[in-house]
Amino acid sequence: TATGALGTCNNGTVSGVQSVQCASQPALVCGELSGRRVAAVACGESHAVAATFDEAEGPGAVFTWGNGANHRLGYVTDEGALQPDPKRVPWLTAALGDILRARREGSGMASGRKSSTRLAQRISQLGCGSRHTVVLCQGGLICFGADDFGQLGRPSGSQQLIYSDESGGSVELPSFASVPALPRGQPQHEVTAEELRSRGAGSGEATARRISCGPLHSAAVSAEGHLHIWGLQLLSSQDEPPTLVAGSGVRQVAGFGNQRPVVALACGAHFVVVSAEVEHARKTDAEVGLRRPRLGPSWSTVGPVVEEAWRPRNLPPKDEQELLHHQNLVRELERSAQRRIEREQREDEKRRAREEQREKRLQ
């Protein structure tokens, strides 16, 4: 809702557990979420997860409920039990978010940088698979739950469970949790979190911007526009079905990056769909003879340029009416994207103002 409250409804059944009360109309989610503003929410096959906003009183938290089998709810105890109401995951703390940020940015925390709660929103996105959960926190990934198909992004033999920051603090993860690293650039081989730490903090780990989960796999987009996947083996040849192999870690999909950045993604049962930006061929004014107006910034070369729309060769040329309709659609999309960006910027400014007020009160 507009106030940050969360409501749910269901068909009266939860996979793998006893029947629950049917609710055809949305009902307010209570439990430990009562009175808290929800920033992100995700639903799996039989469990749900929600994260609250960072407030002036303190950072937000992660709450889970539903079927607790395979530790998909993140509870160290009561594994497999039904959790009817939202309950906080205790080990997902602000300190873990600080460590994830410091792991990418280097020794900034030791050199006097403020806590990660100064950012607009510490936990920005959530994802649920059939039996696992993914949290996007401070640009880093936290996975917990089942790992029989590599859903945690943990390479074979990786047993790292204790993470330390530059100030000497440490956080111990449960055995069913992992914080996989996204390699920066175009690696020639799979890079583990331990290898990134051996190179030095901030030297090889990318910042995650978006995540999505399928039943047995997950995908993430880095700030550079690279696509990363882990879990169910999807990078097989066209003649081979997806392979059920565990322990392969995070893998980067070739063909995406700075020249073709991924801007949106979604995971299906055995596939990933992405939307990527592509630079179109362009001609100068002298070559075209006229210049079509374009809203917003444009990729440009030397001299004034205009866009030349790409079209498959087997299709006939567009007539004037179809071309005009296409141009109007493109302009409307650009206006919509610009409005969305401005709205997000205003929301970020408001969140930063709240964080600054909180910091002043703590001083």
CORCORKA-V190415 format. One record per helix or strand of 3 or more residues. SS is the DSSP state (A for helix, B for strand). FROM is the first residue (numbers start at 0). LEN is the number of residues. If there is no record, write none. Layout:
SS FROM LEN
SS FROM LEN
//
This chain:
B 6 4
B 22 6
A 30 3
B 37 6
B 46 6
B 61 6
A 68 3
B 81 7
A 93 12
A 115 3
B 122 6
B 131 6
B 139 6
B 161 3
B 169 3
A 192 7
B 207 6
B 216 6
B 226 5
B 250 3
B 261 6
B 271 5
B 281 3
A 284 4
B 304 3
A 319 43
//
